[in-house]
């Protein structure tokens, strides 16, 4: 288990996005491949949201013991608190609805490992780390 510092919303720069959207996928998953274009379109449509694509195999150390049962699994965090964690239909309208509702949704109960991951990703976003993006298959 990793000892990560607690998320402190006052510690980040004023430009820190309040909403973080994370997609947990796998490189071998054809559904994830087809969802990539939808995810990238959402990034352009929602410039105030920090987006992060995580390949669960390439970044297994980051995930730790977070259990991903199906794809795509989304993690949506607002102001350091998890607002959604689970599998979602890979449709643009579903992603838009989840992002809109996360702005007013109460925090949802999640396992400690999901909270740890959310805190770590929020801190990365605050520090402006450039997250690896899902690589496009070679043509």
JOBELNOR-V714988 format. One record per backbone hydrogen bond with DSSP energy under -0.5 kcal/mol. NH is the residue of the N-H (numbers start at 1). CO is the residue of the C=O. E is the energy in kcal/mol with one decimal. If there is no record, write none. Layout:
BEGIN
NH_CO_E ; NH_CO_E
END
This chain:
BEGIN
4_2_-1.0 ; 11_8_-2.0 ; 12_9_-0.6 ; 16_13_-2.0 ; 19_48_-0.5 ; 20_77_-3.0 ; 21_50_-3.0 ; 22_75_-2.7 ; 23_52_-2.5 ; 24_22_-0.5 ; 24_73_-3.3 ; 25_23_-0.7 ; 25_54_-2.8 ; 29_26_-1.6 ; 30_28_-0.6 ; 33_29_-1.9 ; 34_30_-2.1 ; 35_31_-1.5 ; 36_32_-1.1 ; 36_33_-0.6 ; 39_35_-2.4 ; 40_36_-2.6 ; 41_37_-2.1 ; 42_38_-2.0 ; 43_39_-2.0 ; 44_40_-1.6 ; 45_41_-2.1 ; 46_42_-2.4 ; 49_46_-1.8 ; 50_19_-2.6 ; 51_49_-0.6 ; 52_21_-2.1 ; 54_23_-3.2 ; 54_52_-0.5 ; 56_25_-3.4 ; 56_54_-0.7 ; 59_55_-2.5 ; 60_57_-1.0 ; 63_59_-1.7 ; 64_60_-1.9 ; 66_63_-1.8 ; 68_66_-0.7 ; 69_67_-0.7 ; 73_24_-1.9 ; 74_72_-0.5 ; 74_86_-3.2 ; 75_22_-2.5 ; 76_84_-2.9 ; 77_20_-2.7 ; 78_81_-2.7 ; 79_18_-2.6 ; 81_78_-2.1 ; 83_76_-3.3 ; 84_76_-1.6 ; 86_74_-2.1 ; 88_72_-1.9 ; 91_89_-2.3 ; 95_91_-2.0 ; 96_92_-2.6 ; 97_93_-2.4 ; 98_94_-2.4 ; 99_95_-2.4 ; 100_96_-2.7 ; 101_97_-2.7 ; 102_98_-1.8 ; 103_99_-0.7 ; 103_100_-0.9 ; 104_101_-1.2 ; 105_101_-1.8 ; 108_82_-2.6 ; 114_111_-0.7 ; 115_111_-1.8 ; 116_112_-2.5 ; 117_113_-2.3 ; 118_114_-2.7 ; 119_115_-2.6 ; 120_116_-2.3 ; 121_117_-2.6 ; 122_118_-2.4 ; 123_119_-2.3 ; 124_120_-2.1 ; 125_121_-2.3 ; 126_122_-2.4 ; 127_123_-2.0 ; 128_124_-0.7 ; 128_125_-0.7 ; 129_124_-2.2 ; 131_129_-0.9
END
